[in-house]
Amino acid sequence: SPDQHSPRRPPWTATRLRRHLRALRAAACRRDLRPLLARLLAHPLNRRGTFSQPVDPVRLGLADYAAVVPRPMDLGTVRRRLDADAYPTAAAFAAEVLRTFANAAAYNPPGHQVHGAAVELAARFRAEYAGAVAKLRAKAPGVCPLCRDGGVGPLEPSLVLCHGPCGQRIRRAAEYFLSKDGVRVYCRKCHAGLSALLPDQFEPDGAPPRGEGGRRIQYKQDLLRRRCSGGPVEQMVTCGACRRDVHVVCAMYEGGKGEEFVCPFCEVGEEVE
């Protein structure tokens, strides 16, 4: 029966195992697609945050906006959803990024600067997205097809992502810079490009952060220098059916004498996306 669990893991049904696979894929999308989204957010055509926050039709007096754009989307919402592992596939992520630009192009007529920026950013995204998807699907040696990561598994305790334009993960033993409140992280490259005043601190109307008792303006000189501690290298096990090497922890493998390991893909009959 497809719902019978393998003796090598706790009693999971096929449905629960598929949920586990979706969670691993969502985490892989976040890790590999976040840099692409960060580049869109930091692009000069988005320098005023045009595509970074929801359109407020009431404040802007756009009475017909809901009729023209029935399904609003913005890159800030996409970033929050990506960070929350809400995208089970790269295609779901791409659809909402492209909807952001399609909405802007639909509401603003050709010749308008927002229309032009939306069309150009959509084209740039499509080109870069193709490369990102190729990376996600690559069968590189030593890369687990479940989490699509190398030697360090998804339970690494020290996952640190740069909040600068690169959006990359801080590598083990690499130096990075941290704000005193622990919210902002910058790699050495992005730190070098920072101005004296840290970015994205002001409200959409230009108001500064609240003073005493609230958020305070943060400066580059106040960032703390840190080094990323290394996580353990995950062990891998080979599937006896498809011969893929996967992380032990990703496969929830507990081992067993005289037992041939079968990876979750083969167990539930799914292909690697």
Number of C-alpha atoms within 10 A of each C-alpha: 5 10 14 11 15 18 14 16 13 11 13 15 15 19 12 12 20 18 13 18 20 19 19 19 24 22 22 24 27 23 22 20 24 22 21 17 25 19 16 22 21 16 14 11 18 17 12 12 17 17 24 20 14 14 16 10 12 9 7 9 9 11 10 10 17 12 9 12 15 9 11 16 23 22 24 17 17 21 20 11 14 21 16 12 20 18 23 20 19 20 13 12 21 18 10 19 25 21 18 23 24 18 20 24 20 13 17 14 12 12 8 11 13 20 19 18 19 24 18 13 18 19 14 12 18 14 11 12 18 11 10 18 17 10 14 22 12 12 14 13 8 15 20 24 24 26 25 25 19 17 15 20 24 19 12 12 12 14 17 17 20 24 20 22 20 19 22 20 17 21 17 15 12 13 15 23 22 21 18 11 9 10 8 16 23 27 25 16 13 17 19 10 10 14 11 11 12 18 13 8 15 13 10 11 6 8 9 13 14 12 9 7 6 8 12 12 14 18 14 17 11 13 20 13 13 14 14 16 16 15 16 13 12 18 13 20 19 16 18 14 13 11 12 19 19 27 28 18 15 21 24 15 21 12 14 11 5 6 11 13 21 20 27 23 20 14 18 16 11 11 8 10 11
